[in-house]
Amino acid sequence: MLIKRTTFLAAIAAMALSPVLLSLPAAPVAAQSGQSDLDRISRHLKSVSTLTANFTQTDRTNQTVSGKLTLKQPGKIRFQYQKDVPLLIVSDGKALTLIDYEVNQVQRWPIKNSPLGALLDPNRDLTKYGKVVDTGNPNVLSVRVKDPKRPEYGVITLIFTRKSSAPAGIELSGWVALDSQNKRTTIRLSNHKYGAAVSNSAFKWKDPRRKGGPRR
């Protein structure tokens, strides 16, 4: 693998279970005028039926890997990593699963326990969990999402840029995961494609612990 295994798996866990902060310089929280931005972000998330995009993932040591993201609402997502990274992350709508093909291990977390739930559940009420962050750039929106009653679930701050051709006029640029130990993982997206047909089979996976099962 390109990076140290323990570091990489920690980054994965951070993305799955921990808070996500804005991958822009810290800025003060916006005033109530940010409610319109929350509404726009909610409309965007509800408008995206499917999404494919390239992603880059950077851990706290600035080591980066890449891959392809596939999303289908409600609740399904797949992170297919580059060929020399023998890991796969898949959500089938109920649980987020990390499959490690190098050591034949599988870890699963309920979607509701993941900050990615803000992305995977378009009907989630962002007004209860979300807070707009002022980026200082009128073309960039961000919302920090967390459950104050469940700090162990972490926080996710989704970052959007204004784009007239994207759903609701904005496009998800990425997010950053920060766990309870302040370990940060940044995800950046590019080459977005919306509304293409995506089969549910894209979110299935073979258990590497079963003899003879395919690796990916």
Buried (B, 14 or more C-beta within 10 A) or exposed (E): EEBEEEBBBBBBBBBBBBBBBBBBEEBEEBEEEBEEBBEBBBBBBEBBBBBBBBBBBBBBBEBEBBBBBBBBBEBBBBBBBEEEBBBBBBBBBEBBBBBBBEEBEBBBBEBBBBBBBBBBBBEBEBEEBBBBBBBEEEEBBBBBBBBEEEEEBBBBBBBBBBBEEBBBBBBBBBBBBBBBEEBBBBBBBEEBEBEEEBEEEBBEBBEBEEEEEEEE
